């Protein structure tokens, strides 16, 4: 086996990419097998940061997606928990559905203001890993590829998202908190008050309190 020109190491398990634990990977930092993209824990992905399989899109926990950030299967759109979200044999531009309801908005007219970077698969450098996770394999690779579930990734993103970005999602057409929670795991009614400081009066005395 020849030494890699990028990382100066000899790759094992039929990998041509760098820092792979799986087999037959062209991309880098993959745990799964047959990935040409990088940072995948699934299999046969040409996209990046997928925990599912056969995705050409990125950040999917489902399989066979060409779109991004889906937990469902075979979606060409984004952020779907259902499957097969696209039509067949259409020549006209479709209007968009939001939260299971139709709108009059065309895809070309819709302006996306927020792109949540869901860290479904995240490379953690060895010096950032807890000591208990600094295994021999992690030390050899210089780190570890951590995988979150789709809803765990949304929770992690929501905790660091700005209030402006959170409001943008909640002003989408047909916004339905129950559907948003079903897909992302985020309860916006609970989240909207959490951490807020409020003034309360008890027995004529004013107090400041923070809602948990």
Helices and strands as residue ranges (DSSP letters): E 95-98, E 101-106, G 107-109, E 121-125, G 126-128, G 131-133, H 136-141, E 143-147, H 150-160, H 163-170, H 177-184, H 188-191, E 197-202, E 205-210
